[in-house]
């Protein structure tokens, strides 16, 4: 680094996109993810890079859990719908009036 030049701020991904996607799958865990993601940029502007990285890590953690639980919930729902539909087809009353 040359003297007289300001130091470039460190680039830290705030994971806001993943947090917003996660809110559609499992919102109870996505809310803390969005809150932590919104803390990253102000912390970088204040020069607190360690705090910004910690907030980004927390955001990523909560987003991943929301995505995992949400996708498992969707898979279980889809499986129940498919099995319920197959059960209705297989066990349906074939008599006509």
HUTA-V936836 format. One record per pair of residues at least 6 apart in sequence whose C-alpha atoms are under 7 Angstrom apart, sorted by the first residue. I is the first residue (numbers start at 1). J is the second residue. D is the distance in whole Angstrom. If there is no record, write none. Layout:
I,J,D / I,J,D
This chain:
12,53,7 / 13,56,7 / 14,37,5 / 14,40,6 / 14,56,5 / 15,37,6 / 15,56,7 / 15,59,6 / 15,60,6 / 16,34,6 / 16,37,5 / 18,63,6 / 19,30,6 / 19,33,6 / 19,34,5 / 19,63,5 / 22,30,6 / 22,63,6 / 22,66,6 / 22,67,5 / 23,30,5 / 25,66,7 / 25,67,6 / 25,70,4 / 25,71,7 / 26,66,5 / 26,67,7 / 26,69,7 / 26,70,5 / 29,62,6 / 29,66,5 / 30,62,6 / 30,63,6 / 30,66,6 / 32,62,7 / 33,58,7 / 33,59,4 / 33,60,7 / 33,62,5 / 33,63,6 / 34,59,7 / 36,55,5 / 36,56,7 / 36,58,6 / 36,59,5 / 37,55,7 / 37,56,6 / 37,59,5 / 39,55,7 / 40,52,5 / 40,55,6 / 40,56,6 / 43,49,7 / 43,51,7 / 43,52,5 / 44,52,6
